[in-house]
Amino acid sequence: MASTQQLLDQIETAIEALLTGGHSQYSIGSRSVTKLDLPSLFSERRLLQAEVSRESNGMVRLAKMARTSK
């Protein structure tokens, strides 16, 4: 599984590709492919940047999970 920083790097690469002439949608024959759009990428980037910041500051969120008995 990719680390948060690796995911952020991938998002940055995708944003750069779209901003420098990449396509967010294309078709080959009868098949169509749609990639993420810039607003979605920007939103995900903000979330990942916040997570990377928390990780680098030593702030880690832990959740306690409990199984309920029936």
GIGI-V84361 format. One record per backbone hydrogen bond with DSSP energy under -1.0 kcal/mol. NH is the residue of the N-H (numbers start at 1). CO is the residue of the C=O. If there is no record, write none. Layout:
# GIGI-V84361
NH | CO
NH | CO
This chain:
# GIGI-V84361
7 | 3
8 | 4
9 | 5
10 | 6
11 | 7
12 | 8
13 | 9
14 | 10
15 | 11
16 | 12
17 | 13
18 | 14
19 | 15
20 | 16
22 | 17
26 | 33
28 | 31
31 | 28
33 | 26
35 | 24
41 | 37
42 | 38
43 | 39
44 | 40
45 | 41
46 | 42
47 | 43
48 | 44
49 | 45
50 | 46
51 | 47
52 | 48
53 | 49
54 | 50
55 | 51
56 | 52
57 | 53
58 | 55
59 | 54
